[in-house]
């Protein structure tokens, strides 16, 4: 009985890992590939459907995959990822028909289905320089909606989001969210490098995004941060601020759903990888959320906090780089950890100097202020001025960080992409850039606000 349950679970996982489901969802949302007919037909001949294979195994009377149960599970899921799965029925016919269209026909807005436009991925892959293959979008609204959704897990959003919370809302909430963000990214990216599953195969999947295409994909770290950030913020703010419960829960659910679904739309993850990322993040949050207040108190007031902050964040950055060969995921992990370290050290300095004090426990819960023109203008000015300063510091440090790191470690600096594939250069680059950025955001920018009369 238990063996049958395991087999059914494996078959379900293989089916959820099938890239054909991703391709079908993309076509449902109006995304069409520009694959050649030859490549699509050869793909169909070589592929094996995950669910169909499970049905064949059951008909044959058992699991034919050799090895222990854990090895069979991982092998069968990887096989489903590598061999992709057979896209049958309407998907194959539609993909082949789509592949035969010319670029001119793809960009014709006067088609029977309405809007149609041929575009390329918005950003090239930072590791390989790959700009991606053109694809056709037939639903402009969904394209922009899911582009916004996937940006909710990228660097620029977090710079603006954390800064806005720090300067305009509640520094404690911002500090705590950064702790969650850093450790969720570390655990998620490290798990990717241990599992080592590749991205959904293309074809049949259309790569609407290629920026992270060379990273491993299991679990989806976008789904993890897109789940932990809104739900952690909801749990942190609901006990500190007075607002309707249903409003906070609705925002958290909508945020999480948008990010998770956007990763499938972009062709970056299978359904299984997104679901796993969501469940994994809930597990991490259940362990980490009750500890956030104690972690923040330790960081602000304990005499050994600076040493602990430095050793843990630098140490785990080194562990992350030892897991696998260089990829953008390793740099992103180090970036998150050093940002969290910089935020913690700068917040400690603010606390010791009496700057940006947190409200007392007696003042809680806080009431939302009346949002008038003056408050809105001041908040916008803080955000615009502060983010401009932070981005200026980031740009300046990026200019000096790579040449300095290359000189320190004797690595040629003529090819920046190749130089950054050396772990010591990449680590130094992330530390030199994002440590000062975090410190500037928490300590220097609020002082600048006081000088400009924006406090």
Wavefront OBJ file of the C-alpha trace (Angstrom):
o trace
v 0.000 0.000 0.000
v 2.770 2.388 0.958
v 4.672 1.473 -2.192
v 1.636 2.302 -4.355
v 1.267 5.646 -2.601
v 4.924 6.458 -3.272
v 4.518 5.530 -6.950
v 1.420 7.703 -7.268
v 3.262 10.567 -5.611
v 6.221 10.138 -7.975
v 3.875 10.093 -10.969
v 2.140 13.235 -9.729
v 5.493 14.985 -9.292
v 6.648 13.933 -12.745
v 3.428 15.206 -14.236
v 3.754 18.571 -12.452
v 7.368 18.776 -13.651
v 6.344 18.234 -17.300
v 7.297 21.368 -19.310
v 4.352 20.776 -21.619
v 2.054 22.046 -18.864
v 4.106 25.234 -18.775
v 3.863 25.557 -22.562
v 0.098 25.000 -22.470
v -0.303 27.654 -19.785
v 1.781 30.085 -21.821
v -0.364 29.499 -24.896
v -3.491 29.965 -22.794
v -2.056 33.356 -21.762
v -1.273 34.315 -25.362
v 2.449 33.496 -25.571
v 3.607 31.758 -28.751
v 7.074 30.536 -29.626
v 8.909 31.134 -32.875
v 10.525 27.685 -32.957
v 11.252 26.125 -36.309
v 8.982 23.298 -37.418
v 11.934 20.904 -37.622
v 13.062 21.507 -34.053
v 9.508 21.175 -32.726
v 8.895 17.859 -34.524
v 12.217 16.398 -33.417
v 11.458 17.491 -29.863
v 8.142 15.669 -29.938
v 9.798 12.463 -31.201
v 12.497 12.488 -28.509
v 10.292 13.440 -25.578
v 8.534 11.245 -23.036
v 5.411 12.313 -21.165
v 5.900 12.091 -17.412
v 2.347 11.036 -16.583
v 2.182 8.710 -19.579
v 5.382 7.004 -18.526
v 3.917 6.442 -15.080
v 0.867 4.852 -16.656
v 3.120 2.571 -18.721
v 5.065 1.585 -15.596
v 1.872 0.739 -13.750
v 0.604 -1.294 -16.703
v 3.887 -3.202 -16.773
v 3.475 -4.053 -13.119
v 5.911 -1.878 -11.275
v 8.568 0.805 -11.162
v 11.371 -0.062 -13.575
v 13.720 2.624 -12.312
v 16.649 1.014 -10.470
v 18.046 2.165 -7.151
v 16.727 3.124 -3.740
v 13.352 4.896 -3.415
v 14.945 8.312 -2.883
v 17.220 7.810 -5.873
v 14.286 6.630 -8.011
v 12.285 9.714 -7.084
v 15.087 12.105 -7.951
v 16.016 10.214 -11.125
v 12.460 10.003 -12.382
v 11.874 13.693 -11.761
v 15.140 14.614 -13.442
v 14.298 12.374 -16.372
v 10.999 14.148 -16.694
v 12.898 17.460 -16.671
v 15.604 16.443 -19.129
v 13.422 14.516 -21.572
v 10.760 17.216 -21.177
v 7.613 15.218 -21.774
v 5.609 14.733 -24.904
v 3.314 17.605 -25.768
v 0.334 15.931 -27.371
v -2.831 16.961 -29.147
v -3.576 20.619 -29.666
v -0.269 21.828 -28.168
v 1.900 20.147 -30.799
v -0.339 21.249 -33.639
v -0.529 24.808 -32.333
v 3.213 25.025 -31.691
v 4.089 23.763 -35.163
v 1.553 26.091 -36.714
v 2.929 28.998 -34.702
v 6.507 28.167 -35.646
v 5.695 28.492 -39.334
v 4.573 32.085 -39.014
v 6.904 34.772 -40.223
v 7.970 37.706 -38.073
v 5.857 40.037 -40.161
v 2.781 37.930 -39.598
v 3.620 37.733 -35.890
v 3.659 41.496 -35.560
v 0.425 42.070 -37.464
v -1.997 43.698 -35.048
v -4.918 43.239 -37.404
v -5.047 39.460 -37.014
v -8.159 37.476 -36.251
v -7.175 37.129 -32.597
v -6.616 40.846 -32.129
v -3.361 42.182 -30.696
v -0.186 40.387 -31.773
v 3.410 41.496 -31.344
v 6.822 39.855 -31.709
v 9.181 40.748 -28.851
v 12.373 39.553 -27.167
v 13.097 38.948 -23.467
v 13.537 42.226 -21.602
v 16.976 41.458 -20.149
v 19.830 39.317 -21.402
v 21.366 36.528 -19.332
v 24.004 38.017 -17.049
v 26.206 34.898 -17.201
v 26.249 34.064 -20.903
v 25.092 37.313 -22.491
v 22.259 35.381 -24.189
v 19.518 37.770 -25.330
v 16.980 35.008 -25.901
v 14.728 34.068 -28.818
v 11.888 36.155 -30.147
v 8.371 35.157 -29.161
v 4.853 36.341 -29.941
v 2.477 37.834 -27.370
v -1.235 37.975 -28.055
v -2.352 39.365 -24.688
v -0.551 42.580 -23.824
v -2.271 42.980 -20.447
v -1.089 39.577 -19.155
v 2.407 40.199 -20.522
v 2.777 43.411 -18.536
v 0.984 42.003 -15.484
v 3.314 39.012 -15.191
v 6.343 41.140 -16.019
v 5.447 43.246 -12.986
v 4.928 40.049 -11.000
v 8.377 38.688 -11.787
v 9.976 42.082 -11.025
v 8.616 41.751 -7.475
v 11.448 39.273 -6.898
v 14.279 41.247 -8.509
v 16.952 43.561 -7.126
v 15.512 46.945 -8.078
v 12.177 46.209 -6.445
v 13.800 45.204 -3.164
v 15.939 48.365 -3.139
v 12.811 50.502 -3.432
v 10.605 48.323 -1.217
v 12.959 47.973 1.747
v 13.986 51.624 1.509
v 10.379 52.835 1.488
v 9.575 50.789 4.591
v 12.732 51.973 6.332
v 12.257 55.683 5.627
v 8.481 56.110 5.563
v 6.732 53.302 7.434
v 8.472 51.248 10.139
v 12.231 50.574 10.427
v 11.618 47.500 12.602
v 9.419 45.878 9.945
v 12.011 46.626 7.264
v 14.870 45.196 9.350
v 12.925 42.025 10.110
v 11.883 41.503 6.486
v 15.491 41.816 5.366
v 16.450 39.051 7.799
v 13.724 36.825 6.323
v 14.676 37.730 2.749
v 18.379 36.985 3.229
v 17.976 33.592 4.863
v 15.156 32.457 2.591
v 17.340 33.289 -0.421
v 20.306 31.471 1.105
v 18.296 28.321 1.805
v 16.497 28.432 -1.531
v 19.561 29.049 -3.680
v 21.578 26.464 -1.766
v 18.827 23.907 -2.274
v 18.918 24.639 -6.009
v 22.616 23.837 -6.132
v 22.114 20.610 -4.207
v 19.169 19.352 -6.303
v 20.628 20.634 -9.615
v 17.576 20.515 -11.848
v 17.729 22.480 -15.077
v 15.112 24.951 -16.278
v 12.080 23.747 -18.291
v 13.141 22.711 -21.786
v 12.684 25.061 -24.718
v 10.976 23.961 -26.923
v 8.217 23.420 -25.925
v 8.509 26.179 -23.304
v 8.907 29.765 -24.507
v 11.610 31.662 -22.602
v 9.914 34.981 -21.957
v 12.794 35.698 -19.557
v 16.407 34.534 -19.874
v 18.144 36.518 -17.119
v 18.227 33.550 -14.716
v 18.113 30.808 -17.333
v 21.523 29.296 -16.475
v 20.670 28.857 -12.796
v 19.235 25.644 -11.467
v 15.499 25.753 -10.922
v 14.325 23.588 -8.012
v 12.796 25.210 -5.976
v 11.672 28.572 -7.347
v 13.320 31.248 -5.197
v 11.069 33.878 -6.779
v 8.115 31.900 -5.411
v 9.872 31.657 -2.045
v 10.578 35.373 -1.653
v 7.245 36.214 -3.274
v 5.552 34.211 -0.521
v 7.650 35.030 2.540
v 7.834 38.786 1.939
v 4.084 39.584 1.851
v 3.065 37.042 4.496
v 5.884 37.982 6.856
v 5.060 41.680 6.393
v 1.401 40.922 7.079
v 2.206 39.085 10.313
v 4.662 41.781 11.427
v 2.466 44.770 10.700
v -0.870 43.390 11.849
v 0.364 43.291 15.452
v 1.900 46.782 15.207
v -0.551 48.713 13.036
v -4.318 49.008 13.052
v -5.825 48.002 9.715
v -8.441 45.473 8.538
v -7.309 41.850 8.712
v -8.937 40.952 5.415
v -7.087 43.788 3.677
v -3.661 42.586 4.801
v -4.428 38.959 4.001
v -5.768 39.860 0.548
v -2.639 41.860 -0.287
v -0.384 38.999 0.845
v -2.317 36.377 -1.139
v -2.476 38.508 -4.280
v 1.244 39.328 -4.113
v 2.225 35.693 -3.632
v -0.089 34.403 -6.372
v 1.115 37.007 -8.867
v 4.798 36.179 -8.328
v 4.270 32.406 -8.374
v 2.168 32.377 -11.546
v 4.519 34.841 -13.274
v 7.400 32.344 -13.040
v 5.393 29.793 -15.019
v 4.326 32.436 -17.531
v 7.976 33.448 -17.994
v 8.950 29.837 -18.721
v 11.438 29.793 -15.852
v 9.819 27.129 -13.660
v 7.542 24.124 -13.819
v 4.391 23.824 -11.711
v 6.224 21.445 -9.354
v 9.083 23.893 -8.765
v 6.718 26.756 -7.978
v 4.568 24.652 -5.638
v 7.682 23.348 -3.887
v 9.026 26.879 -3.514
v 5.742 28.036 -1.991
v 5.580 25.154 0.514
v 9.296 25.394 1.352
v 8.965 29.103 2.106
v 5.965 28.489 4.393
v 8.045 25.954 6.326
v 10.970 28.379 6.673
v 8.669 31.204 7.703
v 7.010 29.032 10.367
v 10.433 28.509 11.974
v 11.893 31.994 11.441
v 8.934 34.327 12.077
v 8.665 33.720 15.867
v 12.404 34.465 16.222
v 12.442 37.831 14.432
v 11.922 40.043 17.489
v 14.678 38.267 19.430
v 17.038 38.437 16.438
v 16.414 42.165 16.056
v 16.946 42.796 19.784
v 20.203 40.821 19.709
v 21.480 42.702 16.671
v 20.718 46.100 18.203
v 21.930 45.655 21.759
v 24.149 42.624 22.396
v 27.867 43.325 22.733
v 28.835 40.327 20.588
v 26.339 41.141 17.822
v 28.799 42.753 15.350
v 31.096 39.722 15.507
v 28.207 37.269 15.142
v 26.734 39.252 12.233
v 30.050 39.346 10.397
v 30.964 35.699 10.958
v 27.553 34.242 10.087
v 26.920 36.296 6.948
v 30.442 36.015 5.556
v 30.678 32.367 6.569
v 27.442 31.357 4.876
v 28.458 33.311 1.775
v 31.575 31.145 1.557
v 29.518 27.985 2.086
v 27.189 29.017 -0.713
v 30.074 29.437 -3.142
v 31.478 26.017 -2.264
v 28.259 24.213 -3.232
v 28.594 24.347 -6.995
v 30.286 26.056 -9.914
v 29.782 29.790 -10.330
v 26.387 31.083 -11.392
v 24.298 34.164 -10.799
v 22.601 32.364 -7.895
v 25.824 32.305 -5.904
v 26.324 36.038 -6.323
v 22.703 36.750 -5.444
v 23.058 34.711 -2.248
v 26.181 36.592 -1.202
v 24.507 39.880 -2.102
v 21.502 39.139 0.124
v 23.685 38.076 3.050
v 26.016 41.079 2.882
v 23.043 43.443 2.497
v 21.469 41.966 5.620
v 24.789 42.337 7.456
v 25.154 45.972 6.405
v 21.564 46.736 7.435
v 22.061 45.081 10.837
v 25.339 46.904 11.587
v 23.989 50.283 10.474
v 20.788 49.767 12.491
v 22.891 48.990 15.551
v 24.783 52.260 15.074
v 21.481 54.143 14.754
v 20.264 52.511 17.958
v 23.413 53.434 19.886
v 23.253 57.057 18.688
v 19.525 57.363 19.364
v 18.645 57.874 15.695
v 15.346 56.547 14.252
v 14.106 55.120 17.588
v 11.403 52.489 17.436
v 8.066 53.300 19.118
v 7.671 52.037 22.668
v 5.556 48.982 23.412
v 3.002 51.240 25.113
v 2.457 53.116 21.820
v 1.453 49.936 19.985
v -0.620 49.314 17.981
v 0.088 52.304 15.766
v -2.696 53.991 13.875
v -2.412 54.769 10.195
v -1.881 58.521 9.677
v -4.200 60.629 7.589
v -2.702 60.617 4.110
v -2.849 64.218 2.957
v -0.942 66.110 0.279
v 1.877 67.188 2.615
v 2.523 63.670 3.944
v 2.366 62.158 0.466
v 4.757 64.770 -0.961
v 7.237 64.282 1.898
v 7.162 60.502 1.527
v 7.689 60.689 -2.234
v 10.547 63.158 -1.825
v 12.225 60.882 0.735
v 11.898 57.931 -1.607
v 13.150 59.759 -4.703
v 16.072 61.477 -2.974
v 17.023 58.437 -0.915
v 16.894 55.938 -3.769
v 18.903 58.339 -5.961
v 21.622 58.480 -3.301
v 21.599 54.690 -2.860
v 21.829 54.076 -6.611
v 24.641 56.617 -6.916
v 26.598 54.796 -4.202
v 25.908 51.460 -5.901
v 27.058 52.760 -9.301
v 30.223 54.271 -7.815
v 31.147 51.112 -5.937
v 30.513 48.959 -9.017
v 33.055 51.021 -10.941
v 35.822 50.473 -8.397
v 34.936 47.024 -7.022
v 35.845 44.746 -9.944
v 39.242 46.334 -10.787
v 40.143 46.403 -7.093
v 39.139 42.762 -6.530
v 40.974 41.644 -9.689
v 44.110 43.446 -8.589
v 43.952 41.931 -5.108
v 43.612 38.361 -6.407
v 45.689 38.641 -9.575
v 42.776 38.003 -11.952
v 42.713 39.676 -15.401
v 40.067 42.400 -15.475
v 39.738 42.895 -19.253
v 36.686 40.549 -19.383
v 34.434 41.467 -16.452
v 32.048 38.518 -16.950
v 34.909 36.024 -16.927
v 36.597 37.741 -13.979
v 33.437 37.494 -11.911
v 33.368 33.727 -12.410
v 36.222 33.562 -9.907
v 34.600 33.089 -6.496
v 36.986 35.431 -4.682
v 36.345 38.225 -7.193
v 32.574 37.762 -7.142
v 32.457 37.668 -3.337
v 34.637 40.759 -3.042
v 32.518 42.533 -5.644
v 29.270 41.810 -3.797
v 30.751 42.784 -0.415
v 32.346 45.997 -1.691
v 29.176 47.105 -3.486
v 26.255 46.035 -1.313
v 27.791 46.450 2.128
v 28.212 50.234 1.589
v 24.819 50.408 -0.165
v 23.066 48.884 2.861
v 24.999 51.055 5.315
v 24.194 54.158 3.298
v 20.495 53.280 3.132
v 20.081 52.895 6.897
v 22.556 55.398 8.374
v 23.672 58.064 5.884
v 20.436 58.670 3.965
v 18.361 59.459 7.126
v 21.068 61.936 8.158
v 20.806 63.494 4.702
v 17.036 63.754 5.164
v 17.633 65.746 8.350
v 19.967 68.115 6.501
v 17.310 68.645 3.780
v 14.462 69.048 6.266
v 12.755 65.811 5.187
v 12.970 63.980 8.531
l 1 2 3 4 5 6 7 8 9 10 11 12 13 14 15 16 17 18 19 20 21 22 23 24 25 26 27 28 29 30 31 32 33 34 35 36 37 38 39 40 41 42 43 44 45 46 47 48 49 50 51 52 53 54 55 56 57 58 59 60 61 62 63 64 65 66 67 68 69 70 71 72 73 74 75 76 77 78 79 80 81 82 83 84 85 86 87 88 89 90 91 92 93 94 95 96 97 98 99 100 101 102 103 104 105 106 107 108 109 110 111 112 113 114 115 116 117 118 119 120 121 122 123 124 125 126 127 128 129 130 131 132 133 134 135 136 137 138 139 140 141 142 143 144 145 146 147 148 149 150 151 152 153 154 155 156 157 158 159 160 161 162 163 164 165 166 167 168 169 170 171 172 173 174 175 176 177 178 179 180 181 182 183 184 185 186 187 188 189 190 191 192 193 194 195 196 197 198 199 200 201 202 203 204 205 206 207 208 209 210 211 212 213 214 215 216 217 218 219 220 221 222 223 224 225 226 227 228 229 230 231 232 233 234 235 236 237 238 239 240 241 242 243 244 245 246 247 248 249 250 251 252 253 254 255 256 257 258 259 260 261 262 263 264 265 266 267 268 269 270 271 272 273 274 275 276 277 278 279 280 281 282 283 284 285 286 287 288 289 290 291 292 293 294 295 296 297 298 299 300 301 302 303 304 305 306 307 308 309 310 311 312 313 314 315 316 317 318 319 320 321 322 323 324 325 326 327 328 329 330 331 332 333 334 335 336 337 338 339 340 341 342 343 344 345 346 347 348 349 350 351 352 353 354 355 356 357 358 359 360 361 362 363 364 365 366 367 368 369 370 371 372 373 374 375 376 377 378 379 380 381 382 383 384 385 386 387 388 389 390 391 392 393 394 395 396 397 398 399 400 401 402 403 404 405 406 407 408 409 410 411 412 413 414 415 416 417 418 419 420 421 422 423 424 425 426 427 428 429 430 431 432 433 434 435 436 437 438 439 440 441 442 443 444 445 446 447 448 449 450 451 452 453 454 455
